[in-house]
């Protein structure tokens, strides 16, 4: 279970990417849904600043992509897009 620390969610996102690659690049939606369930659980906790948490998480994942840790990753791109849509309330 994720804590309220966005950096822990960043590590979980990297694990999602690794699990997706181990799966041979299948079930992307299932991997993303599992990650997002954890994020939603964190956001539902009392005292969590939804906007700040999501902003920091998106920023960190985008930085990972730029630095090469998530470079070219279909998973990281999909996670960032999903988090941005949640942040906007979609």
C-alpha positions as CSV (number, residue, x, y, z in Angstrom):
1,X,0.0,0.0,0.0
2,X,1.3,3.4,-0.9
3,X,2.0,6.1,1.7
4,X,1.2,9.8,1.3
5,X,4.8,10.3,0.0
6,X,4.7,11.0,-3.8
7,X,8.3,9.6,-4.1
8,X,7.0,6.2,-3.0
9,X,4.5,6.3,-5.8
10,X,7.2,7.2,-8.3
11,X,9.1,4.0,-7.2
12,X,5.8,2.1,-7.6
13,X,5.4,3.5,-11.1
14,X,8.9,2.2,-11.9
15,X,7.8,-1.2,-10.6
16,X,4.8,-1.0,-12.9
17,X,7.0,-0.4,-15.8
18,X,9.3,-3.3,-14.9
19,X,6.3,-5.7,-14.3
20,X,4.8,-4.6,-17.7
21,X,8.1,-5.4,-19.4
22,X,8.4,-8.8,-17.6
23,X,4.9,-9.5,-18.9
24,X,6.2,-9.2,-22.4
25,X,4.4,-5.9,-22.9
26,X,0.9,-7.1,-22.3
27,X,-1.9,-6.1,-20.1
28,X,-0.9,-2.4,-20.0
29,X,-4.4,-1.3,-18.8
30,X,-4.3,-3.9,-15.9
31,X,-0.9,-2.6,-14.7
32,X,-2.1,1.0,-14.9
33,X,-5.4,0.2,-13.1
34,X,-3.5,-1.5,-10.3
35,X,-1.2,1.5,-9.8
36,X,-4.1,4.0,-10.0
37,X,-6.0,2.0,-7.4
38,X,-3.1,2.7,-5.0
39,X,-3.0,6.3,-5.9
40,X,-6.8,6.7,-5.4
41,X,-6.5,5.0,-2.0
42,X,-3.9,7.6,-1.0
43,X,-6.0,10.5,-2.3
44,X,-9.0,9.2,-0.3
45,X,-7.0,9.5,3.0
46,X,-7.9,12.4,5.3
47,X,-5.5,15.2,5.2
48,X,-4.0,14.4,1.8
49,X,-3.6,17.5,-0.5
50,X,-4.9,16.0,-3.7
51,X,-3.5,18.7,-6.0
52,X,-0.1,18.8,-4.4
53,X,0.3,15.0,-4.3
54,X,-0.7,14.6,-8.0
55,X,1.3,17.6,-9.1
56,X,4.5,16.3,-7.4
57,X,3.9,12.8,-8.7
58,X,3.3,13.9,-12.3
59,X,6.3,16.2,-12.1
60,X,8.6,13.4,-10.8
61,X,7.4,11.0,-13.5
62,X,8.0,13.5,-16.2
63,X,11.4,14.2,-14.8
64,X,12.1,10.4,-14.9
65,X,11.1,10.4,-18.6
66,X,13.4,13.3,-19.4
67,X,16.4,11.8,-17.4
68,X,16.1,8.5,-19.3
69,X,14.7,6.4,-16.4
70,X,11.4,6.1,-18.1
71,X,12.5,7.2,-21.6
72,X,10.4,5.9,-24.4
73,X,8.3,4.0,-21.9
74,X,4.7,3.4,-23.0
75,X,3.9,2.7,-19.4
76,X,5.3,6.0,-18.0
77,X,3.6,8.0,-20.7
78,X,0.3,6.3,-20.0
79,X,0.7,6.8,-16.3
80,X,1.5,10.5,-16.7
81,X,-1.5,10.9,-19.0
82,X,-3.8,9.1,-16.5
83,X,-2.6,11.1,-13.5
84,X,-3.0,14.4,-15.4
85,X,-6.6,13.4,-16.2
86,X,-7.2,12.6,-12.5
87,X,-5.7,15.9,-11.5
88,X,-8.0,17.8,-13.8
89,X,-10.9,15.9,-12.3
90,X,-11.7,13.8,-15.4
